[in-house]
Amino acid sequence: MSNIKVTQDQVDGFIKTNEVLTIGEKTTLVHATLQNGFTIIKSSACVDPKNYNEKVGAEICMEQKKNEVWYLLGFLLQQKK
């Protein structure tokens, strides 16, 4: 039996576009569109607006988004199997 799995390259390649937005004074949103047109929105926020950094917030959202894509591709692979 062959080793079937989802790879990091597949996850990264499935993400078509990312749009990063700041909402209010302390919240970052990332809107990602996948290759099939499905969209994922992830958010992160800090407690104190003085500590807000959009780049840090985007990095947190990007990690969440990749984890969700990994989950979804794993689901599809299991369905195919």
C-alpha positions as CSV (number, residue, x, y, z in Angstrom):
1,M,0.0,0.0,0.0
2,S,1.4,3.4,-0.9
3,N,1.9,6.2,1.6
4,I,-1.0,8.6,0.9
5,K,-0.8,12.0,2.7
6,V,-1.3,15.7,2.4
7,T,2.0,17.6,2.0
8,Q,3.0,21.1,2.9
9,D,3.5,21.9,-0.8
10,Q,-0.1,20.8,-1.5
11,V,-1.4,23.0,1.3
12,D,0.6,26.0,0.2
13,G,-0.3,25.5,-3.5
14,F,-4.0,25.2,-2.7
15,I,-4.1,28.8,-1.3
16,K,-4.6,31.2,-4.3
17,T,-4.8,34.6,-2.7
18,N,-4.7,36.3,0.7
19,E,-6.1,39.7,1.7
20,V,-5.1,41.2,5.0
21,L,-7.3,43.8,6.7
22,T,-7.2,45.7,10.0
23,I,-10.6,46.0,11.6
24,G,-10.9,48.6,14.4
25,E,-7.8,49.3,16.4
26,K,-6.6,45.8,17.3
27,T,-8.0,43.1,15.0
28,T,-6.5,41.5,11.9
29,L,-8.5,39.5,9.4
30,V,-7.1,37.4,6.6
31,H,-9.5,36.5,3.8
32,A,-8.0,33.6,1.7
33,T,-9.4,32.3,-1.5
34,L,-8.5,28.7,-2.4
35,Q,-7.9,27.2,-5.8
36,N,-11.4,25.9,-6.1
37,G,-13.0,29.3,-5.1
38,F,-13.8,28.4,-1.5
39,T,-12.9,31.1,1.0
40,I,-11.6,31.0,4.5
41,I,-11.5,34.0,6.9
42,K,-9.4,33.9,10.0
43,S,-8.9,36.6,12.7
44,S,-6.6,37.5,15.5
45,A,-6.7,40.4,18.0
46,C,-4.7,41.8,20.9
47,V,-6.0,43.1,24.3
48,D,-4.4,46.5,24.1
49,P,-4.5,48.5,20.9
50,K,-1.1,49.9,21.8
51,N,0.3,46.4,21.2
52,Y,-1.4,45.9,17.8
53,N,0.9,44.9,14.9
54,E,-0.8,43.9,11.7
55,K,2.2,41.8,10.5
56,V,2.1,39.7,13.7
57,G,-1.7,39.4,13.5
58,A,-1.4,38.3,9.8
59,E,1.2,35.7,10.7
60,I,-1.1,34.2,13.4
61,C,-4.0,34.2,10.9
62,M,-1.9,32.6,8.2
63,E,-1.0,29.7,10.5
64,Q,-4.6,29.2,11.4
65,K,-5.6,29.3,7.7
66,K,-2.9,26.7,6.7
67,N,-4.1,24.4,9.5
68,E,-7.7,24.6,8.2
69,V,-6.6,23.9,4.6
70,W,-4.6,20.9,5.9
71,Y,-7.7,19.7,7.7
72,L,-9.9,20.1,4.6
73,L,-7.5,18.4,2.2
74,G,-7.1,15.6,4.7
75,F,-10.9,15.2,4.8
76,L,-11.0,15.0,1.0
77,L,-8.1,12.5,0.9
78,Q,-9.9,10.3,3.5
79,Q,-13.1,10.5,1.4
80,K,-11.2,9.5,-1.7
81,K,-9.6,6.6,0.1
